[in-house]
Amino acid sequence: MARGRWHVGTIVARVRASAAIGASGLDAAERAERRAEVLRIAGGVDSGRLGDDQAIAAFGRIVDGLQSDLPGSALGA
């Protein structure tokens, strides 16, 4: 994979993680921490330290960790 190029699946996973954070009901500090985690993962993809599969898995862990807090699985996963 070329450095800084994202596959569609990775982009979708990032959007889902961001949506999960926004819908989670976390307090501001916890939301900021999760958003920083998303940015760290994205930085890893941009720098080539993380591959798409690794990033998708990492974004998925964020969603999975937050989804149990969402009534009715608002993210449609």
Distance bins in CASP14 RR format, pairs under 12 A and 6 or more apart:
PFRMAT RR
TARGET T0000
AUTHOR 0000-0000-0000
RMODE 2
METHOD distances of the structure
MODEL  1
1 7 1 0 0 1 0 0 0 0 0 0 0
1 10 0 0 0 0 1 0 0 0 0 0 0
1 44 0 0 0 0 0 1 0 0 0 0 0
1 45 0 0 0 0 1 0 0 0 0 0 0
1 46 0 0 0 0 0 1 0 0 0 0 0
1 47 0 0 0 0 0 1 0 0 0 0 0
1 48 1 0 0 1 0 0 0 0 0 0 0
1 49 0 0 0 0 0 1 0 0 0 0 0
1 50 0 0 0 0 0 1 0 0 0 0 0
1 51 1 0 0 1 0 0 0 0 0 0 0
1 52 1 0 0 1 0 0 0 0 0 0 0
1 53 0 0 0 0 1 0 0 0 0 0 0
1 54 0 0 0 0 0 1 0 0 0 0 0
1 55 0 0 0 0 0 1 0 0 0 0 0
2 45 0 0 0 0 0 1 0 0 0 0 0
2 46 0 0 0 0 0 1 0 0 0 0 0
2 48 0 0 0 0 1 0 0 0 0 0 0
2 51 0 0 0 0 0 1 0 0 0 0 0
2 52 0 0 0 0 0 1 0 0 0 0 0
3 43 0 0 0 0 0 1 0 0 0 0 0
3 44 0 0 0 0 0 1 0 0 0 0 0
3 45 0 0 0 0 1 0 0 0 0 0 0
3 46 1 0 0 1 0 0 0 0 0 0 0
3 47 1 0 0 1 0 0 0 0 0 0 0
3 48 1 0 1 0 0 0 0 0 0 0 0
3 49 0 0 0 0 1 0 0 0 0 0 0
3 50 0 0 0 0 0 1 0 0 0 0 0
3 51 0 0 0 0 0 1 0 0 0 0 0
4 10 0 0 0 0 0 1 0 0 0 0 0
4 11 0 0 0 0 0 1 0 0 0 0 0
4 42 0 0 0 0 1 0 0 0 0 0 0
4 43 0 0 0 0 1 0 0 0 0 0 0
4 44 0 0 0 0 1 0 0 0 0 0 0
4 45 1 0 0 1 0 0 0 0 0 0 0
4 46 1 0 1 0 0 0 0 0 0 0 0
4 47 1 0 0 1 0 0 0 0 0 0 0
4 48 1 0 0 1 0 0 0 0 0 0 0
4 49 0 0 0 0 0 1 0 0 0 0 0
4 50 0 0 0 0 0 1 0 0 0 0 0
4 51 0 0 0 0 0 1 0 0 0 0 0
4 52 0 0 0 0 0 1 0 0 0 0 0
4 55 0 0 0 0 0 1 0 0 0 0 0
5 11 0 0 0 0 0 1 0 0 0 0 0
5 45 0 0 0 0 1 0 0 0 0 0 0
5 46 0 0 0 0 1 0 0 0 0 0 0
5 48 0 0 0 0 1 0 0 0 0 0 0
5 51 0 0 0 0 0 1 0 0 0 0 0
5 52 0 0 0 0 1 0 0 0 0 0 0
5 55 0 0 0 0 0 1 0 0 0 0 0
6 12 0 0 0 0 1 0 0 0 0 0 0
6 13 0 0 0 0 1 0 0 0 0 0 0
6 14 0 0 0 0 1 0 0 0 0 0 0
6 15 0 0 0 0 0 1 0 0 0 0 0
6 41 0 0 0 0 0 1 0 0 0 0 0
6 42 0 0 0 0 1 0 0 0 0 0 0
6 43 0 0 0 0 0 1 0 0 0 0 0
6 44 0 0 0 0 0 1 0 0 0 0 0
6 45 1 0 0 1 0 0 0 0 0 0 0
6 46 0 0 0 0 1 0 0 0 0 0 0
6 48 0 0 0 0 0 1 0 0 0 0 0
6 50 0 0 0 0 0 1 0 0 0 0 0
6 51 0 0 0 0 1 0 0 0 0 0 0
6 52 1 0 0 1 0 0 0 0 0 0 0
6 55 0 0 0 0 1 0 0 0 0 0 0
6 56 0 0 0 0 0 1 0 0 0 0 0
6 59 0 0 0 0 0 1 0 0 0 0 0
7 13 0 0 0 0 1 0 0 0 0 0 0
7 14 0 0 0 0 0 1 0 0 0 0 0
7 45 0 0 0 0 1 0 0 0 0 0 0
7 50 0 0 0 0 0 1 0 0 0 0 0
7 51 0 0 0 0 1 0 0 0 0 0 0
7 52 1 0 1 0 0 0 0 0 0 0 0
7 53 0 0 0 0 1 0 0 0 0 0 0
7 54 0 0 0 0 0 1 0 0 0 0 0
7 55 0 0 0 0 1 0 0 0 0 0 0
7 56 0 0 0 0 1 0 0 0 0 0 0
8 14 0 0 0 0 0 1 0 0 0 0 0
8 15 0 0 0 0 0 1 0 0 0 0 0
8 52 0 0 0 0 1 0 0 0 0 0 0
8 56 0 0 0 0 0 1 0 0 0 0 0
9 15 0 0 0 0 1 0 0 0 0 0 0
9 16 0 0 0 0 1 0 0 0 0 0 0
9 17 0 0 0 0 0 1 0 0 0 0 0
9 45 0 0 0 0 0 1 0 0 0 0 0
9 51 0 0 0 0 0 1 0 0 0 0 0
9 52 1 0 0 1 0 0 0 0 0 0 0
9 53 0 0 0 0 1 0 0 0 0 0 0
9 55 0 0 0 0 1 0 0 0 0 0 0
9 56 1 0 0 1 0 0 0 0 0 0 0
9 57 0 0 0 0 0 1 0 0 0 0 0
9 59 0 0 0 0 1 0 0 0 0 0 0
9 60 0 0 0 0 0 1 0 0 0 0 0
10 16 0 0 0 0 0 1 0 0 0 0 0
10 17 0 0 0 0 0 1 0 0 0 0 0
10 38 0 0 0 0 0 1 0 0 0 0 0
10 41 0 0 0 0 1 0 0 0 0 0 0
10 42 0 0 0 0 1 0 0 0 0 0 0
10 43 0 0 0 0 0 1 0 0 0 0 0
10 44 0 0 0 0 0 1 0 0 0 0 0
10 45 1 0 0 1 0 0 0 0 0 0 0
10 46 0 0 0 0 0 1 0 0 0 0 0
10 48 0 0 0 0 0 1 0 0 0 0 0
10 50 0 0 0 0 1 0 0 0 0 0 0
10 51 0 0 0 0 1 0 0 0 0 0 0
10 52 1 0 1 0 0 0 0 0 0 0 0
10 53 0 0 0 0 1 0 0 0 0 0 0
10 54 0 0 0 0 1 0 0 0 0 0 0
10 55 1 0 1 0 0 0 0 0 0 0 0
10 56 1 0 1 0 0 0 0 0 0 0 0
10 57 0 0 0 0 0 1 0 0 0 0 0
10 58 0 0 0 0 1 0 0 0 0 0 0
10 59 1 0 0 1 0 0 0 0 0 0 0
10 60 0 0 0 0 0 1 0 0 0 0 0
11 17 0 0 0 0 0 1 0 0 0 0 0
11 18 0 0 0 0 0 1 0 0 0 0 0
11 42 0 0 0 0 1 0 0 0 0 0 0
11 45 0 0 0 0 1 0 0 0 0 0 0
11 52 0 0 0 0 1 0 0 0 0 0 0
11 55 0 0 0 0 1 0 0 0 0 0 0
11 56 0 0 0 0 1 0 0 0 0 0 0
11 59 0 0 0 0 1 0 0 0 0 0 0
12 18 0 0 0 0 0 1 0 0 0 0 0
12 19 0 0 0 0 0 1 0 0 0 0 0
12 52 0 0 0 0 0 1 0 0 0 0 0
12 55 0 0 0 0 0 1 0 0 0 0 0
12 56 0 0 0 0 1 0 0 0 0 0 0
12 59 0 0 0 0 1 0 0 0 0 0 0
12 60 0 0 0 0 0 1 0 0 0 0 0
12 63 0 0 0 0 0 1 0 0 0 0 0
12 75 0 0 0 0 0 1 0 0 0 0 0
12 77 0 0 0 0 0 1 0 0 0 0 0
13 19 0 0 0 0 0 1 0 0 0 0 0
13 20 0 0 0 0 0 1 0 0 0 0 0
13 38 0 0 0 0 1 0 0 0 0 0 0
13 41 0 0 0 0 1 0 0 0 0 0 0
13 42 0 0 0 0 0 1 0 0 0 0 0
13 45 0 0 0 0 0 1 0 0 0 0 0
13 50 0 0 0 0 0 1 0 0 0 0 0
13 51 0 0 0 0 0 1 0 0 0 0 0
13 52 0 0 0 0 1 0 0 0 0 0 0
13 53 0 0 0 0 0 1 0 0 0 0 0
13 54 0 0 0 0 0 1 0 0 0 0 0
13 55 1 0 0 1 0 0 0 0 0 0 0
13 56 1 0 1 0 0 0 0 0 0 0 0
13 57 0 0 0 0 1 0 0 0 0 0 0
13 58 0 0 0 0 1 0 0 0 0 0 0
13 59 1 1 0 0 0 0 0 0 0 0 0
13 60 1 0 0 1 0 0 0 0 0 0 0
13 61 0 0 0 0 0 1 0 0 0 0 0
13 62 0 0 0 0 1 0 0 0 0 0 0
13 63 1 0 0 1 0 0 0 0 0 0 0
13 64 0 0 0 0 0 1 0 0 0 0 0
13 75 0 0 0 0 0 1 0 0 0 0 0
13 77 0 0 0 0 0 1 0 0 0 0 0
14 20 0 0 0 0 0 1 0 0 0 0 0
14 21 0 0 0 0 0 1 0 0 0 0 0
14 35 0 0 0 0 0 1 0 0 0 0 0
14 37 0 0 0 0 0 1 0 0 0 0 0
14 38 1 0 0 1 0 0 0 0 0 0 0
14 39 0 0 0 0 1 0 0 0 0 0 0
14 40 0 0 0 0 0 1 0 0 0 0 0
14 41 1 0 0 1 0 0 0 0 0 0 0
14 42 1 0 0 1 0 0 0 0 0 0 0
14 43 0 0 0 0 0 1 0 0 0 0 0
14 44 0 0 0 0 0 1 0 0 0 0 0
14 45 0 0 0 0 1 0 0 0 0 0 0
14 46 0 0 0 0 0 1 0 0 0 0 0
14 50 0 0 0 0 0 1 0 0 0 0 0
14 52 0 0 0 0 0 1 0 0 0 0 0
14 55 1 0 0 1 0 0 0 0 0 0 0
14 56 0 0 0 0 1 0 0 0 0 0 0
14 58 0 0 0 0 1 0 0 0 0 0 0
14 59 1 0 1 0 0 0 0 0 0 0 0
14 60 0 0 0 0 1 0 0 0 0 0 0
14 62 0 0 0 0 1 0 0 0 0 0 0
14 63 0 0 0 0 0 1 0 0 0 0 0
15 21 0 0 0 0 0 1 0 0 0 0 0
15 22 0 0 0 0 0 1 0 0 0 0 0
15 38 0 0 0 0 1 0 0 0 0 0 0
15 42 0 0 0 0 0 1 0 0 0 0 0
15 56 0 0 0 0 0 1 0 0 0 0 0
15 59 0 0 0 0 1 0 0 0 0 0 0
15 60 0 0 0 0 0 1 0 0 0 0 0
15 62 0 0 0 0 0 1 0 0 0 0 0
15 63 0 0 0 0 0 1 0 0 0 0 0
15 75 0 0 0 0 0 1 0 0 0 0 0
16 22 0 0 0 0 0 1 0 0 0 0 0
16 23 0 0 0 0 0 1 0 0 0 0 0
16 38 0 0 0 0 0 1 0 0 0 0 0
16 56 0 0 0 0 1 0 0 0 0 0 0
16 58 0 0 0 0 0 1 0 0 0 0 0
16 59 1 0 0 1 0 0 0 0 0 0 0
16 60 1 0 0 1 0 0 0 0 0 0 0
16 61 0 0 0 0 0 1 0 0 0 0 0
16 62 0 0 0 0 1 0 0 0 0 0 0
16 63 1 0 1 0 0 0 0 0 0 0 0
16 64 0 0 0 0 0 1 0 0 0 0 0
16 65 0 0 0 0 0 1 0 0 0 0 0
16 66 0 0 0 0 0 1 0 0 0 0 0
16 67 0 0 0 0 1 0 0 0 0 0 0
16 70 0 0 0 0 0 1 0 0 0 0 0
16 73 0 0 0 0 0 1 0 0 0 0 0
16 74 0 0 0 0 0 1 0 0 0 0 0
16 75 1 0 0 1 0 0 0 0 0 0 0
16 76 0 0 0 0 1 0 0 0 0 0 0
16 77 1 0 0 1 0 0 0 0 0 0 0
17 23 0 0 0 0 0 1 0 0 0 0 0
17 24 0 0 0 0 0 1 0 0 0 0 0
17 31 0 0 0 0 0 1 0 0 0 0 0
17 34 1 0 0 1 0 0 0 0 0 0 0
17 35 0 0 0 0 1 0 0 0 0 0 0
17 37 0 0 0 0 1 0 0 0 0 0 0
17 38 1 0 1 0 0 0 0 0 0 0 0
17 39 0 0 0 0 0 1 0 0 0 0 0
17 40 0 0 0 0 0 1 0 0 0 0 0
17 41 0 0 0 0 1 0 0 0 0 0 0
17 42 0 0 0 0 1 0 0 0 0 0 0
17 55 0 0 0 0 1 0 0 0 0 0 0
17 56 0 0 0 0 1 0 0 0 0 0 0
17 57 0 0 0 0 0 1 0 0 0 0 0
17 58 0 0 0 0 1 0 0 0 0 0 0
17 59 1 0 1 0 0 0 0 0 0 0 0
17 60 1 0 0 1 0 0 0 0 0 0 0
17 61 0 0 0 0 1 0 0 0 0 0 0
17 62 1 0 1 0 0 0 0 0 0 0 0
17 63 1 0 1 0 0 0 0 0 0 0 0
17 64 0 0 0 0 1 0 0 0 0 0 0
17 65 0 0 0 0 0 1 0 0 0 0 0
17 66 0 0 0 0 1 0 0 0 0 0 0
17 67 0 0 0 0 0 1 0 0 0 0 0
17 75 0 0 0 0 1 0 0 0 0 0 0
17 77 0 0 0 0 0 1 0 0 0 0 0
18 24 0 0 0 0 0 1 0 0 0 0 0
18 31 0 0 0 0 0 1 0 0 0 0 0
18 34 0 0 0 0 1 0 0 0 0 0 0
18 35 1 0 0 1 0 0 0 0 0 0 0
18 37 0 0 0 0 0 1 0 0 0 0 0
18 38 1 0 0 1 0 0 0 0 0 0 0
18 39 0 0 0 0 0 1 0 0 0 0 0
18 41 0 0 0 0 0 1 0 0 0 0 0
18 42 0 0 0 0 0 1 0 0 0 0 0
18 59 0 0 0 0 1 0 0 0 0 0 0
18 60 0 0 0 0 0 1 0 0 0 0 0
18 62 0 0 0 0 1 0 0 0 0 0 0
18 63 0 0 0 0 1 0 0 0 0 0 0
18 66 0 0 0 0 0 1 0 0 0 0 0
18 75 0 0 0 0 0 1 0 0 0 0 0
19 34 0 0 0 0 0 1 0 0 0 0 0
19 35 0 0 0 0 0 1 0 0 0 0 0
19 38 0 0 0 0 0 1 0 0 0 0 0
19 59 0 0 0 0 0 1 0 0 0 0 0
19 60 0 0 0 0 0 1 0 0 0 0 0
19 62 0 0 0 0 0 1 0 0 0 0 0
19 63 0 0 0 0 1 0 0 0 0 0 0
19 66 0 0 0 0 1 0 0 0 0 0 0
19 67 0 0 0 0 0 1 0 0 0 0 0
19 70 0 0 0 0 1 0 0 0 0 0 0
19 73 0 0 0 0 0 1 0 0 0 0 0
19 74 0 0 0 0 1 0 0 0 0 0 0
19 75 1 0 1 0 0 0 0 0 0 0 0
19 76 0 0 0 0 1 0 0 0 0 0 0
19 77 0 0 0 0 0 1 0 0 0 0 0
20 26 0 0 0 0 1 0 0 0 0 0 0
20 31 0 0 0 0 0 1 0 0 0 0 0
20 34 0 0 0 0 1 0 0 0 0 0 0
20 35 0 0 0 0 0 1 0 0 0 0 0
20 37 0 0 0 0 0 1 0 0 0 0 0
20 38 0 0 0 0 1 0 0 0 0 0 0
20 59 0 0 0 0 1 0 0 0 0 0 0
20 60 0 0 0 0 1 0 0 0 0 0 0
20 61 0 0 0 0 0 1 0 0 0 0 0
20 62 1 0 0 1 0 0 0 0 0 0 0
20 63 1 0 1 0 0 0 0 0 0 0 0
20 64 0 0 0 0 1 0 0 0 0 0 0
20 65 1 0 0 1 0 0 0 0 0 0 0
20 66 1 0 1 0 0 0 0 0 0 0 0
20 67 1 0 0 1 0 0 0 0 0 0 0
20 68 0 0 0 0 0 1 0 0 0 0 0
20 69 0 0 0 0 1 0 0 0 0 0 0
20 70 1 0 0 1 0 0 0 0 0 0 0
20 73 0 0 0 0 0 1 0 0 0 0 0
20 74 0 0 0 0 1 0 0 0 0 0 0
20 75 1 0 1 0 0 0 0 0 0 0 0
20 76 0 0 0 0 0 1 0 0 0 0 0
20 77 0 0 0 0 1 0 0 0 0 0 0
21 27 0 0 0 0 0 1 0 0 0 0 0
21 28 0 0 0 0 0 1 0 0 0 0 0
21 30 0 0 0 0 1 0 0 0 0 0 0
21 31 1 0 1 0 0 0 0 0 0 0 0
21 32 0 0 0 0 1 0 0 0 0 0 0
21 33 0 0 0 0 1 0 0 0 0 0 0
21 34 1 0 1 0 0 0 0 0 0 0 0
21 35 1 0 1 0 0 0 0 0 0 0 0
21 36 0 0 0 0 0 1 0 0 0 0 0
21 37 0 0 0 0 1 0 0 0 0 0 0
21 38 1 0 0 1 0 0 0 0 0 0 0
21 39 0 0 0 0 0 1 0 0 0 0 0
21 59 0 0 0 0 0 1 0 0 0 0 0
21 60 0 0 0 0 0 1 0 0 0 0 0
21 62 1 0 0 1 0 0 0 0 0 0 0
21 63 0 0 0 0 1 0 0 0 0 0 0
21 65 0 0 0 0 0 1 0 0 0 0 0
21 66 1 0 0 1 0 0 0 0 0 0 0
21 67 0 0 0 0 0 1 0 0 0 0 0
21 69 0 0 0 0 0 1 0 0 0 0 0
21 70 0 0 0 0 0 1 0 0 0 0 0
21 75 0 0 0 0 0 1 0 0 0 0 0
22 28 0 0 0 0 0 1 0 0 0 0 0
22 30 0 0 0 0 0 1 0 0 0 0 0
22 31 1 0 0 1 0 0 0 0 0 0 0
22 32 0 0 0 0 0 1 0 0 0 0 0
22 34 0 0 0 0 1 0 0 0 0 0 0
22 35 0 0 0 0 1 0 0 0 0 0 0
22 38 0 0 0 0 0 1 0 0 0 0 0
22 62 0 0 0 0 0 1 0 0 0 0 0
22 63 0 0 0 0 0 1 0 0 0 0 0
22 66 0 0 0 0 1 0 0 0 0 0 0
22 69 0 0 0 0 0 1 0 0 0 0 0
22 70 0 0 0 0 1 0 0 0 0 0 0
22 74 0 0 0 0 1 0 0 0 0 0 0
22 75 0 0 0 0 0 1 0 0 0 0 0
23 31 0 0 0 0 0 1 0 0 0 0 0
23 34 0 0 0 0 0 1 0 0 0 0 0
23 63 0 0 0 0 0 1 0 0 0 0 0
23 66 1 0 0 1 0 0 0 0 0 0 0
23 67 0 0 0 0 1 0 0 0 0 0 0
23 69 0 0 0 0 1 0 0 0 0 0 0
23 70 1 0 1 0 0 0 0 0 0 0 0
23 71 0 0 0 0 1 0 0 0 0 0 0
23 72 0 0 0 0 0 1 0 0 0 0 0
23 73 0 0 0 0 0 1 0 0 0 0 0
23 74 1 0 1 0 0 0 0 0 0 0 0
23 75 1 0 0 1 0 0 0 0 0 0 0
23 76 0 0 0 0 0 1 0 0 0 0 0
23 77 0 0 0 0 0 1 0 0 0 0 0
24 30 0 0 0 0 1 0 0 0 0 0 0
24 31 1 0 0 1 0 0 0 0 0 0 0
24 33 0 0 0 0 0 1 0 0 0 0 0
24 34 1 0 0 1 0 0 0 0 0 0 0
24 35 0 0 0 0 0 1 0 0 0 0 0
24 62 0 0 0 0 1 0 0 0 0 0 0
24 63 0 0 0 0 1 0 0 0 0 0 0
24 65 0 0 0 0 1 0 0 0 0 0 0
24 66 1 0 1 0 0 0 0 0 0 0 0
24 67 0 0 0 0 1 0 0 0 0 0 0
24 68 0 0 0 0 1 0 0 0 0 0 0
24 69 1 0 1 0 0 0 0 0 0 0 0
24 70 1 0 0 1 0 0 0 0 0 0 0
24 71 0 0 0 0 0 1 0 0 0 0 0
24 74 0 0 0 0 1 0 0 0 0 0 0
24 75 0 0 0 0 1 0 0 0 0 0 0
25 31 1 0 0 1 0 0 0 0 0 0 0
25 34 0 0 0 0 0 1 0 0 0 0 0
25 66 0 0 0 0 1 0 0 0 0 0 0
25 69 1 0 0 1 0 0 0 0 0 0 0
25 70 0 0 0 0 1 0 0 0 0 0 0
25 71 0 0 0 0 0 1 0 0 0 0 0
25 74 0 0 0 0 0 1 0 0 0 0 0
26 32 0 0 0 0 1 0 0 0 0 0 0
26 33 0 0 0 0 1 0 0 0 0 0 0
26 34 1 0 0 1 0 0 0 0 0 0 0
26 35 0 0 0 0 1 0 0 0 0 0 0
26 62 0 0 0 0 0 1 0 0 0 0 0
26 65 0 0 0 0 0 1 0 0 0 0 0
26 66 1 0 0 1 0 0 0 0 0 0 0
26 69 1 0 0 1 0 0 0 0 0 0 0
26 70 0 0 0 0 0 1 0 0 0 0 0
27 33 0 0 0 0 1 0 0 0 0 0 0
27 34 0 0 0 0 0 1 0 0 0 0 0
28 34 0 0 0 0 0 1 0 0 0 0 0
28 35 0 0 0 0 0 1 0 0 0 0 0
29 35 0 0 0 0 0 1 0 0 0 0 0
29 36 0 0 0 0 0 1 0 0 0 0 0
30 36 0 0 0 0 0 1 0 0 0 0 0
30 37 0 0 0 0 0 1 0 0 0 0 0
30 62 0 0 0 0 0 1 0 0 0 0 0
30 65 0 0 0 0 0 1 0 0 0 0 0
30 66 0 0 0 0 1 0 0 0 0 0 0
30 69 0 0 0 0 0 1 0 0 0 0 0
31 37 0 0 0 0 0 1 0 0 0 0 0
31 38 0 0 0 0 0 1 0 0 0 0 0
31 62 0 0 0 0 0 1 0 0 0 0 0
31 66 0 0 0 0 0 1 0 0 0 0 0
32 38 0 0 0 0 0 1 0 0 0 0 0
32 39 0 0 0 0 0 1 0 0 0 0 0
33 39 0 0 0 0 0 1 0 0 0 0 0
33 40 0 0 0 0 0 1 0 0 0 0 0
33 62 0 0 0 0 0 1 0 0 0 0 0
33 66 0 0 0 0 0 1 0 0 0 0 0
34 40 0 0 0 0 0 1 0 0 0 0 0
34 41 0 0 0 0 0 1 0 0 0 0 0
34 58 0 0 0 0 0 1 0 0 0 0 0
34 59 0 0 0 0 0 1 0 0 0 0 0
34 61 0 0 0 0 0 1 0 0 0 0 0
34 62 1 0 0 1 0 0 0 0 0 0 0
34 63 0 0 0 0 0 1 0 0 0 0 0
34 65 0 0 0 0 1 0 0 0 0 0 0
34 66 1 0 0 1 0 0 0 0 0 0 0
34 69 0 0 0 0 0 1 0 0 0 0 0
35 41 0 0 0 0 0 1 0 0 0 0 0
35 42 0 0 0 0 0 1 0 0 0 0 0
35 62 0 0 0 0 1 0 0 0 0 0 0
35 66 0 0 0 0 0 1 0 0 0 0 0
36 42 0 0 0 0 0 1 0 0 0 0 0
36 43 0 0 0 0 0 1 0 0 0 0 0
36 62 0 0 0 0 0 1 0 0 0 0 0
37 43 0 0 0 0 0 1 0 0 0 0 0
37 44 0 0 0 0 0 1 0 0 0 0 0
37 55 0 0 0 0 0 1 0 0 0 0 0
37 58 0 0 0 0 1 0 0 0 0 0 0
37 59 0 0 0 0 1 0 0 0 0 0 0
37 60 0 0 0 0 0 1 0 0 0 0 0
37 61 0 0 0 0 1 0 0 0 0 0 0
37 62 1 0 0 1 0 0 0 0 0 0 0
37 63 0 0 0 0 0 1 0 0 0 0 0
37 65 0 0 0 0 0 1 0 0 0 0 0
37 66 0 0 0 0 0 1 0 0 0 0 0
38 44 0 0 0 0 0 1 0 0 0 0 0
38 45 0 0 0 0 0 1 0 0 0 0 0
38 55 0 0 0 0 0 1 0 0 0 0 0
38 58 0 0 0 0 1 0 0 0 0 0 0
38 59 1 0 0 1 0 0 0 0 0 0 0
38 60 0 0 0 0 0 1 0 0 0 0 0
38 61 0 0 0 0 0 1 0 0 0 0 0
38 62 1 0 0 1 0 0 0 0 0 0 0
38 63 0 0 0 0 0 1 0 0 0 0 0
38 66 0 0 0 0 0 1 0 0 0 0 0
39 45 0 0 0 0 0 1 0 0 0 0 0
39 46 0 0 0 0 0 1 0 0 0 0 0
39 58 0 0 0 0 0 1 0 0 0 0 0
39 59 0 0 0 0 0 1 0 0 0 0 0
39 62 0 0 0 0 0 1 0 0 0 0 0
40 46 0 0 0 0 0 1 0 0 0 0 0
40 47 0 0 0 0 0 1 0 0 0 0 0
40 49 0 0 0 0 0 1 0 0 0 0 0
40 50 0 0 0 0 1 0 0 0 0 0 0
40 55 0 0 0 0 0 1 0 0 0 0 0
40 58 0 0 0 0 1 0 0 0 0 0 0
40 59 0 0 0 0 0 1 0 0 0 0 0
40 62 0 0 0 0 0 1 0 0 0 0 0
41 47 0 0 0 0 0 1 0 0 0 0 0
41 48 0 0 0 0 0 1 0 0 0 0 0
41 49 0 0 0 0 1 0 0 0 0 0 0
41 50 1 0 0 1 0 0 0 0 0 0 0
41 51 0 0 0 0 0 1 0 0 0 0 0
41 52 0 0 0 0 0 1 0 0 0 0 0
41 54 0 0 0 0 1 0 0 0 0 0 0
41 55 1 0 1 0 0 0 0 0 0 0 0
41 56 0 0 0 0 1 0 0 0 0 0 0
41 57 0 0 0 0 1 0 0 0 0 0 0
41 58 1 0 1 0 0 0 0 0 0 0 0
41 59 1 0 0 1 0 0 0 0 0 0 0
41 60 0 0 0 0 1 0 0 0 0 0 0
41 61 0 0 0 0 1 0 0 0 0 0 0
41 62 0 0 0 0 1 0 0 0 0 0 0
42 48 0 0 0 0 0 1 0 0 0 0 0
42 49 0 0 0 0 0 1 0 0 0 0 0
42 50 0 0 0 0 1 0 0 0 0 0 0
42 51 0 0 0 0 0 1 0 0 0 0 0
42 52 0 0 0 0 0 1 0 0 0 0 0
42 55 1 0 0 1 0 0 0 0 0 0 0
42 58 0 0 0 0 1 0 0 0 0 0 0
42 59 0 0 0 0 1 0 0 0 0 0 0
42 62 0 0 0 0 0 1 0 0 0 0 0
43 49 1 0 0 1 0 0 0 0 0 0 0
43 50 1 0 0 1 0 0 0 0 0 0 0
43 51 0 0 0 0 0 1 0 0 0 0 0
43 54 0 0 0 0 0 1 0 0 0 0 0
43 55 0 0 0 0 1 0 0 0 0 0 0
43 58 0 0 0 0 0 1 0 0 0 0 0
44 50 1 0 1 0 0 0 0 0 0 0 0
44 51 0 0 0 0 1 0 0 0 0 0 0
44 52 0 0 0 0 0 1 0 0 0 0 0
44 54 0 0 0 0 1 0 0 0 0 0 0
44 55 1 0 0 1 0 0 0 0 0 0 0
44 58 0 0 0 0 1 0 0 0 0 0 0
44 59 0 0 0 0 0 1 0 0 0 0 0
45 51 1 0 0 1 0 0 0 0 0 0 0
45 52 1 0 0 1 0 0 0 0 0 0 0
45 53 0 0 0 0 0 1 0 0 0 0 0
45 54 0 0 0 0 1 0 0 0 0 0 0
45 55 1 0 1 0 0 0 0 0 0 0 0
45 56 0 0 0 0 1 0 0 0 0 0 0
45 57 0 0 0 0 0 1 0 0 0 0 0
45 58 0 0 0 0 1 0 0 0 0 0 0
45 59 0 0 0 0 1 0 0 0 0 0 0
46 52 0 0 0 0 0 1 0 0 0 0 0
46 55 0 0 0 0 0 1 0 0 0 0 0
47 55 0 0 0 0 0 1 0 0 0 0 0
48 54 0 0 0 0 1 0 0 0 0 0 0
48 55 0 0 0 0 1 0 0 0 0 0 0
49 55 0 0 0 0 1 0 0 0 0 0 0
49 58 0 0 0 0 0 1 0 0 0 0 0
50 56 0 0 0 0 1 0 0 0 0 0 0
50 57 0 0 0 0 1 0 0 0 0 0 0
50 58 1 0 0 1 0 0 0 0 0 0 0
50 59 0 0 0 0 0 1 0 0 0 0 0
51 57 0 0 0 0 1 0 0 0 0 0 0
51 58 0 0 0 0 1 0 0 0 0 0 0
51 59 0 0 0 0 0 1 0 0 0 0 0
52 58 0 0 0 0 0 1 0 0 0 0 0
52 59 0 0 0 0 0 1 0 0 0 0 0
53 59 0 0 0 0 0 1 0 0 0 0 0
53 60 0 0 0 0 0 1 0 0 0 0 0
54 60 0 0 0 0 0 1 0 0 0 0 0
54 61 0 0 0 0 0 1 0 0 0 0 0
55 61 0 0 0 0 0 1 0 0 0 0 0
55 62 0 0 0 0 0 1 0 0 0 0 0
56 62 0 0 0 0 0 1 0 0 0 0 0
56 63 0 0 0 0 0 1 0 0 0 0 0
57 63 0 0 0 0 0 1 0 0 0 0 0
57 64 0 0 0 0 0 1 0 0 0 0 0
58 64 0 0 0 0 0 1 0 0 0 0 0
58 65 0 0 0 0 0 1 0 0 0 0 0
59 65 0 0 0 0 0 1 0 0 0 0 0
59 66 0 0 0 0 0 1 0 0 0 0 0
59 75 0 0 0 0 0 1 0 0 0 0 0
59 77 0 0 0 0 0 1 0 0 0 0 0
60 66 0 0 0 0 1 0 0 0 0 0 0
60 67 0 0 0 0 1 0 0 0 0 0 0
60 75 0 0 0 0 0 1 0 0 0 0 0
60 77 0 0 0 0 1 0 0 0 0 0 0
61 67 0 0 0 0 0 1 0 0 0 0 0
62 69 0 0 0 0 0 1 0 0 0 0 0
62 75 0 0 0 0 0 1 0 0 0 0 0
62 77 0 0 0 0 0 1 0 0 0 0 0
63 69 0 0 0 0 0 1 0 0 0 0 0
63 70 0 0 0 0 1 0 0 0 0 0 0
63 73 0 0 0 0 0 1 0 0 0 0 0
63 74 0 0 0 0 0 1 0 0 0 0 0
63 75 1 0 0 1 0 0 0 0 0 0 0
63 76 0 0 0 0 0 1 0 0 0 0 0
63 77 1 0 0 1 0 0 0 0 0 0 0
64 70 0 0 0 0 0 1 0 0 0 0 0
64 73 0 0 0 0 0 1 0 0 0 0 0
64 75 0 0 0 0 0 1 0 0 0 0 0
64 77 0 0 0 0 1 0 0 0 0 0 0
65 75 0 0 0 0 0 1 0 0 0 0 0
65 77 0 0 0 0 0 1 0 0 0 0 0
66 73 0 0 0 0 0 1 0 0 0 0 0
66 74 0 0 0 0 0 1 0 0 0 0 0
66 75 0 0 0 0 1 0 0 0 0 0 0
66 77 0 0 0 0 0 1 0 0 0 0 0
67 73 1 0 0 1 0 0 0 0 0 0 0
67 74 0 0 0 0 1 0 0 0 0 0 0
67 75 1 0 0 1 0 0 0 0 0 0 0
67 76 0 0 0 0 1 0 0 0 0 0 0
67 77 1 0 0 1 0 0 0 0 0 0 0
68 74 0 0 0 0 0 1 0 0 0 0 0
68 75 0 0 0 0 0 1 0 0 0 0 0
68 77 0 0 0 0 0 1 0 0 0 0 0
69 75 0 0 0 0 0 1 0 0 0 0 0
70 76 0 0 0 0 1 0 0 0 0 0 0
70 77 0 0 0 0 1 0 0 0 0 0 0
END
